Amino acid sequence: MVLMSDYYNAFEISPVPAPGPDAVPPEPFRGIYGMPAFVTIPTTDLAGSADFWVRGLGFFELFSIPGTLVHLRRWAFQDVLLVAAPNAAERPPAMSVSFACVLGQLDGLAEACRALRPESVEGPRDTPWNTRDVEVITPENTRVVLTAAKPFDPDSQEARNLADIGITAPDTIGADHGTHA
């Protein structure tokens, strides 16, 4: 069994801020980097899809190749490539793609998506693993989950759920586990 003590806090390599009621999202990242992961989404309406992702989901256009591709981004490492395609999915797949947010963003993003496509949003809903999620179906039928970590309450059901699978808060692990690099 792998314990949380086998890992270290790696928030310093992530653009995602620590959860909390006053968490501030990072600024949009406009630099060019080797993308460790990204999503490629076919669309029959490149301009319409890009508009929804920008005005609804809070992405910005990093660059485009007219009629072929639009590279969108929110935070660092949240990259989406919309590509022109002769046809796209007729209905949303079971699979989804998730993007981290902060709690203070979720309601605004959900409302922006509802304003553009009234039936596109489900949630927000709280999960057993201590996040609040909003699910959005985009114009090209991509299932997008906007997810925000909730502040950790060691006395909550979510904390008990996580403890049941061996994930405990750093301050509950104890000093006998040592320091993690």
GIZIZI-V617954 format. One record per residue. RES is the residue in one letter. NEAR is the number of other C-alpha atoms within 8 Angstrom. Layout:
RES;NEAR, RES;NEAR
This chain:
M;2, V;5, L;8, M;9, S;7, D;6, Y;7, Y;8, N;6, A;6, F;9, E;6, I;5, S;7, P;9, V;9, P;11, A;6, P;12, G;8, P;7, D;5, A;11, V;6, P;8, P;8, E;5, P;9, F;8, R;5, G;4, I;4, Y;4, G;4, M;7, P;5, A;6, F;10, V;8, T;8, I;10, P;11, T;14, T;10, D;8, L;14, A;6, G;8, S;13, A;12, D;9, F;13, W;13, V;11, R;10, G;12, L;10, G;9, F;10, F;10, E;11, L;9, F;7, S;9, I;7, P;6, G;6, T;9, L;12, V;15, H;12, L;15, R;15, R;11, W;10, A;9, F;9, Q;9, D;13, V;11, L;12, L;15, V;12, A;12, A;8, P;6, N;7, A;10, A;8, E;5, R;5, P;9, P;9, A;5, M;5, S;9, V;9, S;8, F;9, A;8, C;12, V;14, L;13, G;9, Q;8, L;15, D;8, G;8, L;11, A;13, E;8, A;11, C;16, R;11, A;7, L;8, R;7, P;8, E;5, S;10, V;12, E;7, G;7, P;11, R;7, D;8, T;8, P;8, W;8, N;12, T;11, R;13, D;14, V;14, E;12, V;14, I;12, T;12, P;8, E;13, N;12, T;13, R;14, V;12, V;12, L;13, T;14, A;13, A;11, K;10, P;8, F;7, D;7, P;7, D;6, S;7, Q;7, E;10, A;14, R;10, N;10, L;11, A;9, D;7, I;6, G;9, I;9, T;10, A;7, P;6, D;5, T;6, I;9, G;7, A;5, D;4, H;7, G;5, T;4, H;6, A;3
